Amino acid sequence: MKGRRKSKVETSREEKVSLPVLAPEKEELAPYDPLQRYLQEIRNLPILSEEEERELAIRYKKYGDKEAAFRLIISNLRLVVKIA
C-alpha cells in the first residue's frame, strides 16, 4: 500500500510472533473480590476466650487502654458480619 508505513506489529506471512499470554497461570490469581478478601481476613483473626475478653474490657474501662479496645473490636468482627 502506497504511503502506509508498517507498524512493528505488522509482519510478513512467513514471520511468526509470539505474544504473551494474559490469562492467569495459577488459580490464586483469580479476579480480585474485596468482600471475599475481607471475609478471609476476619476468619484468620483470633477468637478471644471469656477471660481474655473480660480482661481487655476491664483494661479499657479502667485505664482507657486503646489497644485493649482495638483487640475487642477486631476479635468481634465475625459476629458483626454474621449479624449484618
Secondary structure, DSSP 8 states (H G I E B T S, - for coil): -TT----SS---TT--------S-SSGGG----HHHHHHHHHHTS----HHHHHHHHHHHHHH--HHHHHHHHHHTHHHHHHH-
